Amino acid sequence: MGDFISYEKIPERAVLIAVASKKQGRERTEEYLDELAFLLETAGGVPVARFVQAMDHPSSVTYLGSGKLEEIHQYIKAENIEIAVVDDELSATQARNMEQALECRVIDRTSLILDIFASNAHTAHAKAQVELAQYQYLLPRLTRMWTHLERQRGGIGMRGPGETQIETDRRLITERIALLKEKLKDIDMQKTVQRKNRGKLVRVALVGYTNVGKSTIMNLLSKSEVYTENKLFATLDTTVRKVVVENLPFLLSDTVGFIRKLPHHLVESFKSTLDEVRESDILLHVVDISHPDFEAQMEVVNQTLAELGCADKKTIVVFNKTDAYTWEEKAPDDLTPPTKRNVSYDELQQTWMAKMNDNCIFISAKNRDNYQEFRDLLYKEIRDMHAIRYPYDNFLY
């Protein structure tokens, strides 16, 4: 017997590129690049190097300055790199010019997120949503894809109601977008009917940044087996489960995670998924406390909720992953001002308890730390909400 041929996929090697503006600063840019590296790893790539240029704002033509582009080009040629990933959304012009200068494939943050969404979409609903977002992203960038073809020319005997290739593609994509919107409208109606049939139950939705542990909490409360993995956007489809705490039944839904610079047309495409958040009575805002920049992540989620019109909903903040929280104790002779890294877990807990008027809880869903207190808080809030929403339904008392 001969040797078997291995078809194992070799991960693509990439460089990460960003612009550090005065407003954003170098430190914050590095944190954003850490997130971009995690996105790339989730998509199956390997980050090899990072390039950051300090500029007031990115160039509208080439994104970076010519000197920096040349430096990256030399590195790409020397190290045989296949992709350059940019931590911003690029225009068609910027992407085309960067590809010419770097002589490699250039993808932006939005394209990378769409790629992850496409690989994680399993149901017909999620696939239609991702396809719609991909076409909406593609439509203004078609010119970049047809630069290798000359425009069709007229001539004697050639004049007629012809159509160039790019116009044909634009028409086909526009038709496909219209078709997908109709399809999603039908799915939307089905989902609305499903929600109406759920009866007199309080609805609780898990919201939060991506990869903070929403699905793990879902599995803990509902004893179900929702897919969880230490990757970004492992959950795309909304999962709804009936959960009973003490004698109180309620509906718990696990939703898609939010992320910084979430593309607008992606939010539009996932409208029906986010309707679970809009129609919920209580939000459980899950926060990964072990992340060094968890406050900025909370801000992103709060902004997205405000855009969805859910900012005034009853919200319980659940600080998760307490088992993974680390801090550095300052030396007694160190006179420099303390940073976020020097805040102990107890200090952090006291600060946030005071700030949130005790309307938050610290847990580790993985180790079940403080789990009973979490259930008690949840029971109290849902019981109060049930009494307000369904005052004549007194089977609980």
Secondary structure, 3 states (H helix, E strand, C coil): CCCCCCCCCCCEEEEEEEEECCCCCHHHHHHHHHHHHHHHHHHCEEEEEEEEEECCCCECCCECCHHHHHHHHHHHHHHCCCEEEECCCCCHHHHHHHHHHHCCEEEEHHHHHHHHHHHHCCCHHHHHHHHHHHHHHHHHHHHHHCCCCCCCCCCCCCCCCCCCHHHHHHHHHHHHHHHHHHHHHHHHHHHHHHHHCCCCCEEEEEEEECCCCHHHHHHHHHCCCCCCCCCCCCCCCCEEEEEEECCEEEEEEECCCECCCCCHHHHHHCHHHHHHHHCCCEEEEEEECCCCCHHHHHHHHHHHHHHCCCCCCEEEEEEECHHHCCCCCCCCCCCCCCCHHHCCHHHHHHHHHHHCCCCEEECECCCCECHHHHHHHHHHHHHHHHHHHCCCCCCCC
